[in-house]
Amino acid sequence: MAVEDAITQLLLAHRQGNREASDKLFALVYDELHGMAHWQMRRGGGSPTLNTTALVHEAYLKIVDHAHGDWKDRTHFMAVMATVMRHILVDYARQRKAEKRGGKAQQTLLRTSVIGSEAVSLDVLDLDASLSRLAQINPRLSRLVEMRFFGGLTLEETAEAMEISIRTAHRDWYKAKGMLSVMLREK
């Protein structure tokens, strides 16, 4: 059985309440989740109190202990994990910013491949606010950026998770980068 099929079967068993399937699923996708978390932390979502391993475990516990997931396959599961990791990183950034001393959110540099024609320095909270604004205008574009930036998914994986064509994903990606770039410059 291929890894993709094994993950899908474990997701189905988890949905039916099989705790052992949840443990097996975690072991099977751990390296991929760790890579996703490492990628996000390297992009500027790091925290003195949150490391890559802690991010993976916290995200996994949030979704495994939260009702029975309705994930279709590995790609859908990973997209959900990207969203959960985004929320965890934003919460940590808010906590740091709220501290009385030294609470400024960590800055990150987004490369041209992420938002547009020039690199922009911003913190995780600015990115989250811009994504929330983009979601009000076009939820699909916001979701696409979230999967690509926070989840590290390829356009092909993102298209599959969103159930859109690759051509639409490419078109939406360029549109989202342009809109997000404008929003971030307004900050």
N, C-alpha and C positions, 0 to 999 in steps of 0.2 A: 504494500500500500504506500503510495506517495505521501510525502510529508503534508502536502496541501489537503489530501483526503483524510489523513489522520487528524489534522487540526479541525477540519469540518466535522468529523465524527465526534471528536471530543467536545466541540462547541454544542453539538446537538445533545450529547449526554449531559453536559453542564446545564443546559436549558431545562432538562428533565429532572434536575436536582441531584445529580450524581456528583458528590463532593470529590470522589477519587478522580473523576474525569477532570475536574478543575485543577487538581494538583498535577496531573499528567500534562495538561494543557500548558500550565505555567512552566514546567520543565522543558517542554518542546519549543516554546516560543521565547524563553528567557533570553537567549543570546540576541535574538532579533530586537526584543524590547530594550535590552541593555544598550544595543547599538543606537536605537532611536533616542533613548534618553541621553546617551553620551553626545550625540549629534546636537540635541537641543541645548544641553549644558554648555557645549563648546560654542554655540551660537550666541551665548550671552545670558542664558537663563540660569546661570549658576548661582549658588548661594553658599555662604560660609557654613550654613547648618544643613544643607541639602546636597548630597552627592548623587552621582548617577545611580548607584545601587539603591539608595533610599528612594529616589524618584520612581524607579521601576516598581519597587515593592509597594510604595504608597499608592501608585496608580492602579496596580493590579488588585490590591485589597479593596480599593474603592469600587471597582466594577464587579469583582467576584462576590463581594459581600452585599452588593446592592442588587436585589431582585435577580431573577434568572434572566441572563442576557438573551437578546433576540438577534444574535449575530448570525449572518448567513454563511460566512466563510472567513478565511484568514485575513483577507484584505479588509473586509468590513470590521472585523475585530481590531485590526491594527489602526484603522481610521478612528474608531472609538477611543482606543488607547491614546492616540495623538491628541484628541480633544481633552481627555482627562489630564494628560500631562500638561497641556497648555494651562488648564485651570489651576493645577497645583502650582506651576511656576508663577502664574499671575498672583495667586494668593500669597506665596512667599515674598514676591516683590512688594505687594501691598503692605505686608507685615513689616518688612525692612524699612519702607518709606515712612511708615507710621511711627517708627521709633523716635524718641526725642533726640537722641544724639546718633549721628552717623547712619540715619535711616534712608539715605538716598538710594533709589533703585539703581542697579548696576546697568551701565551703558553697554550696548552691543552695536556692532557695525554690520549692517545688512549689505550683502554684496549685490552687485548689479543683477545677478541671476535671480535674486529674490524679489526685488521690488521695482526695478526700472533701470534707467540709464545712468544713474550715479549712486554711489554709496551714501547712505544716510545714517547718522548716528542717532540712536534713540534707545529708550529703555523698554523693557517688556510691557510696562503699563501703557506707554504710548502706542505700542503695536496692538495691544489688546483693545484699547479704546478705538483705534482706527478700524480694526477688524469688526468690532461691534457696530460701528457706524456703517461700514460696508455691508454688514448683515441686514441692516435696516433698508438699505437701498437694493441689495441683491444678495439674498441669503446663499445662493449657489456659489457665487464668486467668493464670498467669505469662507465658506466651507472648503472650497478648493484650495485657497491660500493656507488655511489651517492645516489641511492634510499634507500639503507640500512643505510648508515651513516647519510646523511642529512635529509632523509625523515622518518627514523625510521620504514620503512616498513619491514614486515617479509619476509622470503624467499618465502613463498607462495604468498604473495601480490606482491612481486617483479616479480616472475615468471608470474603471471597473467598480470601485467602491461606490461611486456616485450614480452608477448606471447611466452614463452618458457616453457618447462616442469619443474616440481619441481626438478627432477633428474638433469637436465641440470643446473638449478639455483644453486643447491648444489655444483655441480662440478665446475661451474664458480666462485662461491663464494670462494672456497678454492684456486683456481688458482689466483684469483684477490688479495686475502689477501697475498699470497706468493709474487706475483710480486710487490705489493704496499709496502710490508715490505722491500724488497730489495731496491726499489727506495728511500724510506724514509731514509734508513741507508746511502745511498750515499750522502745525503744532508750535 
